[in-house]
């Protein structure tokens, strides 16, 4: 359970960029629930129906970059979460939003004299590493260069290195979470990574007969609520530097098989990758096979620094985070924001009509 107390007695104004997605909705809610936060500006590409306390919505696209300085002016902190996963077949498009857009956010933070920037990096920024021994935040952040997501996250780590040297007055916290799940985000994640052809019923226990045990299939997850508490702590505490975020235990084929009532079957990575690559090339699957390669190479992270300096500890186990996600897949769960809209047949038809793996 998070036990942090605000390091400030006066009220704070916080701007959240990318406030309507999986992590954004969690962070906005955590900020709204904290008495130290007086007001929140939620920036999103499309205005949501959801109306949390203390929050004013502003429609803006970081890929355009216009007007950010004025939106940031007077803020005590900016939390940058906005990220474009699709179109996966057009890396120049995601680069323009994710990298150039993020650079625009960082520059606007400095120009508006915001004292703190909390940026959502990722385990995906890390270079390939060990699966049996946990690495701390000093592990190299060169990513897996074939995967656009990892390449972009790693590049922004270098951008922030220069930004911190040029702007020592800005306190920068880099959050590096594992895979983040909650029930309301399951439909969005199904759309982003599995596409419209995944049957909801297939994720019920005992309907999947086997779980493949692939070499390197060990990764870490985190519930959105726990990630949000870590971001809140980074806003309200004088925290600087990078923080690994993940729940125990590390997820492997055996844990997945237990959750799904399936049995584990060892399988070489090459056939699985070939199938994914074929589906991606045919625009049947939105997730690039290069991301599959990256997952099998991600290191296991040590989260001691976040626990010590942010006084943070996840309330949900990895099993609980995945159970919420699987429930959301089965039930088509969602929330009142455009990215997290509930699963409906017409939305799947829309995915097909606009192209699997394209920007919604």
WOURVEN-V43229 format. One line per field, one symbol per residue. phi: phi as a letter, one per 30 degrees, with the letter a starting at -180 (. if undefined). burial: + if it has 9 or more other ideal C-beta (glycine too) atoms within 8 Angstrom, else -. A space follows every 10 residues. Layout:
phi = ???
burial = ???
//
This chain:
phi = .dbdbddbcd dbcbcccicc cededddedd dddcddccab cccbdbddde bddicccbda cdddidided dddiddaccc beacdbddcb dddddddddd ddeddddded ddhddbbccd daeddddead ccbdccddde ccicddceed dddddddded ededddbddc dccccbdddc baedcddddd ddccidcddd ddcdeidcdb bdccejdbbc badeddeddd dedddccdcb jcbdbaccdd dbdddddddc iccdbdbdde dddddddddd ddiccddddd deededcddd cccddddddc hcbddcdddd dddddddddd cidabdbedc eddbeddddd eddcjdicdd
burial = -+-+-+---- -+++++++++ ++++++++++ ++-+-++-++ ++++---+-+ -+-++-++-+ -++-+--++- ++--++++++ ++++-+++-- --++++++++ ++++++-+++ -+-+-+++++ +++++++-+- ----+++-+- +-++--++++ +++++++-++ --++--+--+ ++++++++++ ++++++++++ ++++++-+-+ --+----+-+ ++++-++-++ ++++++++++ +++++++-+- +++++++--+ +++-+++-++ -+-+--+-+- -++--++-++ ----++++++ ++++++++++ +++-+++--+ ++-+++++++ ++++++++++ -++++-++++ +-+---++++ ++---++--+
//
